[in-house]
């Protein structure tokens, strides 16, 4: 083991102080330097590309917008985005890292904002890259099936891909908020899975047994997993319009972050 | 409080922390001054760690305030370069390498990566800097925590049990490091349950017990006030000597026919008395109490802690830092 020495510093640190930009950098270093992040990215990539290829190879002719084969895997990968958001927070609590984070920046709102911004931006960029790669891969498959992308129409190509990437970012923010709210990894993941996957099933079942409760059926339309398709690929058959869908998805993320912030600013770390 | 300079001081006033109906810290007031190593002593559960966590804003006080350089920790513009904090070895993500942990910490303040390399070097963790912190031994984790505390070259160091788990070389380094930091005029607050280590490191001691300040005094004054100096004497005519030295305020204890333990007279006086009477003395050893004795006297009464004020004039006399062991 190296001997430790006691000596004064040589590198000047006098100009150092906290800024939001520096916090973003710190959060990005933290996000990129743990394996869980790259596992999540790998799973999202495999799921997205795998499902896209599968759908593309079996797309019935005459199916509306072929870009749906690229963006429909969001229905699964949204959960991974949420979980990555959760573990980026709960990992800090379970290891004690949060104490280092909060002593480096005691302004807790700034810590939450920086983490949320980095998670959202990271999920947007990573998803965009994965969707574009998936697009390139399925292009020849779709062309050979006679259902190629309409490259001239942005609403049949880049717009749904951007929308899907943005919704992945919002699901990550939902996870960040729930992570700060609950702090425990198991609990926060359970709640995230509950909101995204379990609640729609429960509401569907309930409304099947209690068909008189129409508000229940309406409420189910505003769950995150229900509004995401309407936001990504708007069409007249969706029960809610694209702007309402975006507003609802944004409200879920905002509510989760607000709840997380309320806990973070008042509770002892 | 007199309106003195608040530069580089930690000031707690009426600080309390309650968890439900349990009071962890009870109306604690103290000042940690620059240029000194101040030791935080107390049994487990005395409130040392809770107090330190309140100083750096992790826990919110139930009552009272604590400031660093006159401001609450949360108002510091550059926390890492004002205060270096080591709370416990477990403040690091186990899945991240030591270097990446330090890079992420440094990034919040725009501290250059050259400084990250430097603290890795100073703390002696160069060989493991690329490894995941989860696999670190307690000692290595402690060194990483110390490296993180040093990142901003802070004026104030708050170290909770810094030598916990360190090997003897590491213990010695921490001691020399904090003595050196204090000699440069920095403010150092450290806790330790190792009494001998504390007596070699601290200039000033704050003893906590059951969340209250039991003593707040320079270490020599504390030891003097809470221990008794005695002189161990061996003489073939011990019984005769015992009669000769006896008097008011003098207590003589004899364990066998040749030895005496005298309290209340200096060794020189005992030697003089023996010489006057022609009594041979084979041993004349003054023994003073240790910090441990003082600590046990202070906290030993399990039913209710006693409180005894250290004489204030003695407290002020001994407030000067001792320059010994400053050289690294």
HADDOCK unambig.tbl for C-alpha pairs under 7 A between the chains (distance, minus, plus):
assign (segid A and resid 2 and name CA) (segid B and resid 124 and name CA) 5.11 0.50 0.50
assign (segid A and resid 2 and name CA) (segid B and resid 125 and name CA) 6.93 0.50 0.50
assign (segid A and resid 3 and name CA) (segid B and resid 124 and name CA) 5.76 0.50 0.50
assign (segid A and resid 4 and name CA) (segid B and resid 122 and name CA) 5.76 0.50 0.50
assign (segid A and resid 4 and name CA) (segid B and resid 123 and name CA) 5.34 0.50 0.50
assign (segid A and resid 4 and name CA) (segid B and resid 124 and name CA) 4.58 0.50 0.50
assign (segid A and resid 4 and name CA) (segid B and resid 173 and name CA) 6.68 0.50 0.50
assign (segid A and resid 5 and name CA) (segid B and resid 122 and name CA) 5.50 0.50 0.50
assign (segid A and resid 5 and name CA) (segid B and resid 173 and name CA) 6.82 0.50 0.50
assign (segid A and resid 6 and name CA) (segid B and resid 122 and name CA) 6.68 0.50 0.50
assign (segid A and resid 6 and name CA) (segid B and resid 173 and name CA) 6.65 0.50 0.50
assign (segid A and resid 6 and name CA) (segid B and resid 176 and name CA) 6.91 0.50 0.50
assign (segid A and resid 6 and name CA) (segid B and resid 177 and name CA) 5.29 0.50 0.50
assign (segid A and resid 6 and name CA) (segid B and resid 328 and name CA) 5.79 0.50 0.50
assign (segid A and resid 9 and name CA) (segid B and resid 153 and name CA) 6.83 0.50 0.50
assign (segid A and resid 11 and name CA) (segid B and resid 114 and name CA) 6.82 0.50 0.50
assign (segid A and resid 11 and name CA) (segid B and resid 115 and name CA) 5.62 0.50 0.50
assign (segid A and resid 13 and name CA) (segid B and resid 111 and name CA) 5.96 0.50 0.50
assign (segid A and resid 13 and name CA) (segid B and resid 152 and name CA) 5.98 0.50 0.50
assign (segid A and resid 13 and name CA) (segid B and resid 153 and name CA) 6.89 0.50 0.50
assign (segid A and resid 16 and name CA) (segid B and resid 78 and name CA) 6.71 0.50 0.50
assign (segid A and resid 16 and name CA) (segid B and resid 109 and name CA) 5.01 0.50 0.50
assign (segid A and resid 16 and name CA) (segid B and resid 110 and name CA) 5.47 0.50 0.50
assign (segid A and resid 16 and name CA) (segid B and resid 111 and name CA) 5.78 0.50 0.50
assign (segid A and resid 17 and name CA) (segid B and resid 77 and name CA) 6.04 0.50 0.50
assign (segid A and resid 17 and name CA) (segid B and resid 78 and name CA) 4.30 0.50 0.50
assign (segid A and resid 17 and name CA) (segid B and resid 109 and name CA) 4.55 0.50 0.50
assign (segid A and resid 17 and name CA) (segid B and resid 110 and name CA) 6.78 0.50 0.50
assign (segid A and resid 18 and name CA) (segid B and resid 77 and name CA) 6.51 0.50 0.50
assign (segid A and resid 18 and name CA) (segid B and resid 78 and name CA) 5.74 0.50 0.50
assign (segid A and resid 18 and name CA) (segid B and resid 108 and name CA) 5.61 0.50 0.50
assign (segid A and resid 18 and name CA) (segid B and resid 109 and name CA) 4.57 0.50 0.50
assign (segid A and resid 22 and name CA) (segid B and resid 107 and name CA) 5.71 0.50 0.50
assign (segid A and resid 22 and name CA) (segid B and resid 108 and name CA) 4.76 0.50 0.50
assign (segid A and resid 22 and name CA) (segid B and resid 109 and name CA) 6.35 0.50 0.50
assign (segid A and resid 22 and name CA) (segid B and resid 110 and name CA) 6.18 0.50 0.50
assign (segid A and resid 23 and name CA) (segid B and resid 107 and name CA) 6.85 0.50 0.50
assign (segid A and resid 23 and name CA) (segid B and resid 108 and name CA) 4.66 0.50 0.50
assign (segid A and resid 25 and name CA) (segid B and resid 107 and name CA) 6.21 0.50 0.50
assign (segid A and resid 26 and name CA) (segid B and resid 104 and name CA) 4.51 0.50 0.50
assign (segid A and resid 26 and name CA) (segid B and resid 105 and name CA) 6.64 0.50 0.50
assign (segid A and resid 26 and name CA) (segid B and resid 107 and name CA) 4.93 0.50 0.50
assign (segid A and resid 26 and name CA) (segid B and resid 108 and name CA) 5.46 0.50 0.50
assign (segid A and resid 29 and name CA) (segid B and resid 104 and name CA) 5.59 0.50 0.50
assign (segid A and resid 30 and name CA) (segid B and resid 104 and name CA) 6.02 0.50 0.50
assign (segid A and resid 33 and name CA) (segid B and resid 96 and name CA) 5.94 0.50 0.50
assign (segid A and resid 33 and name CA) (segid B and resid 100 and name CA) 6.66 0.50 0.50
assign (segid A and resid 34 and name CA) (segid B and resid 95 and name CA) 5.70 0.50 0.50
assign (segid A and resid 34 and name CA) (segid B and resid 96 and name CA) 5.50 0.50 0.50
assign (segid A and resid 92 and name CA) (segid B and resid 93 and name CA) 6.28 0.50 0.50
assign (segid A and resid 95 and name CA) (segid B and resid 90 and name CA) 6.53 0.50 0.50
assign (segid A and resid 95 and name CA) (segid B and resid 91 and name CA) 6.54 0.50 0.50
assign (segid A and resid 95 and name CA) (segid B and resid 92 and name CA) 6.21 0.50 0.50
assign (segid A and resid 95 and name CA) (segid B and resid 93 and name CA) 5.18 0.50 0.50
assign (segid A and resid 95 and name CA) (segid B and resid 94 and name CA) 6.25 0.50 0.50
assign (segid A and resid 96 and name CA) (segid B and resid 90 and name CA) 5.48 0.50 0.50
assign (segid A and resid 96 and name CA) (segid B and resid 91 and name CA) 4.19 0.50 0.50
assign (segid A and resid 96 and name CA) (segid B and resid 92 and name CA) 5.96 0.50 0.50
assign (segid A and resid 96 and name CA) (segid B and resid 93 and name CA) 6.87 0.50 0.50
assign (segid A and resid 97 and name CA) (segid B and resid 91 and name CA) 4.35 0.50 0.50
assign (segid A and resid 97 and name CA) (segid B and resid 92 and name CA) 4.39 0.50 0.50
assign (segid A and resid 97 and name CA) (segid B and resid 93 and name CA) 5.12 0.50 0.50
assign (segid A and resid 98 and name CA) (segid B and resid 91 and name CA) 6.99 0.50 0.50
assign (segid A and resid 99 and name CA) (segid B and resid 91 and name CA) 5.84 0.50 0.50
assign (segid A and resid 100 and name CA) (segid B and resid 91 and name CA) 5.67 0.50 0.50
assign (segid A and resid 103 and name CA) (segid B and resid 56 and name CA) 6.50 0.50 0.50
assign (segid A and resid 104 and name CA) (segid B and resid 79 and name CA) 6.04 0.50 0.50
assign (segid A and resid 104 and name CA) (segid B and resid 80 and name CA) 5.83 0.50 0.50
assign (segid A and resid 104 and name CA) (segid B and resid 105 and name CA) 6.66 0.50 0.50
assign (segid A and resid 104 and name CA) (segid B and resid 108 and name CA) 6.88 0.50 0.50
assign (segid A and resid 105 and name CA) (segid B and resid 79 and name CA) 6.96 0.50 0.50
assign (segid A and resid 106 and name CA) (segid B and resid 57 and name CA) 6.85 0.50 0.50
assign (segid A and resid 106 and name CA) (segid B and resid 74 and name CA) 4.93 0.50 0.50
assign (segid A and resid 107 and name CA) (segid B and resid 74 and name CA) 6.18 0.50 0.50
assign (segid A and resid 268 and name CA) (segid B and resid 58 and name CA) 5.79 0.50 0.50
assign (segid A and resid 268 and name CA) (segid B and resid 59 and name CA) 4.55 0.50 0.50
assign (segid A and resid 268 and name CA) (segid B and resid 60 and name CA) 6.26 0.50 0.50
assign (segid A and resid 269 and name CA) (segid B and resid 58 and name CA) 5.29 0.50 0.50
assign (segid A and resid 269 and name CA) (segid B and resid 59 and name CA) 6.36 0.50 0.50
